[in-house]
Each structure stands twice: as C-alpha cells, then as structure tokens.
C-alpha cells in the first residue's frame, strides 16, 4: 500500500483546473499525520480544487479486512452523478483506517479529483453549511 499526503485545500476552496494524475493501485490517504477518507456524500462542483469532485455513493465497509467494490460519482452542473460513474475497491484495515484501490476516472475531457476528508462525511442529508471548517486534500489525475 502506498501513502498519499497531498497538498491541503479547504472545502470552500474554488479552483477550476486541477485534475488527478494516473495513479493506479492501493493507497492510504493522509492529511498531515491523520488518516483521511473519500466522502460518502455529494460534494458540490468546483470544490476540492477542481471542476468535478469525486465521492463515494455507497458507505465504507464497517468490517475490518473486507474488500468491497464501491461506486464513485462526480458532481457537475447540479447533478451529483453527472458523468459515467466507475468502481474502486475500498478496504477497512484492522487499525480502523481505509485504503483505496484507485483507478483513473472518466471522462478524460474534464478535471476530476478524488476528494478526501479527515472528518467522517457520511450523511447524505448533512448540510454543507455545517462543514465549513472541514479540510480536504485532493489527489490529481491528468
């Protein structure tokens, strides 16, 4: 498993041109020394430093040692799953952290980023206004 400790952006950071590089394989995400995870809720377009942020549709596994397939969607033009979605593998490790087998997202014609947060974003009904202080990292795919 590789570790990713990417540059930090704030949830409210707006940028219009960042995209993830062609990482493939298993990764553990960090923000500083803290484990991070991909949000389980729709992230508004133009957040996480990109046009169309990527997020998990289904929840993270709760049982340690189990690998599950999870659908990833992106937010664009008011649609939380605008472009073709894709699958990644997610594993909860025995230390309580998660690792992800990332794939390059599609389409390749726009800027897409896997968002990651240190705070547990599970509620699809949670209001974004309550999340102002949550920090995200971003992982680039060109």
Buried (B, 14 or more C-beta within 10 A) or exposed (E): EEEBBBEBBBBBBEBEEBBBEEBEEEBBBBBEEEBBBBBBBBBBBBBBBBBBBBBBBEEBBEEEEEEBEBEBBBBBEEEBBBBEBBEBBBBBEEEEBBBBBBBBBEEEEBBBBBBBBBBEBEEEEEEBEEBEEBBBBBBBBE
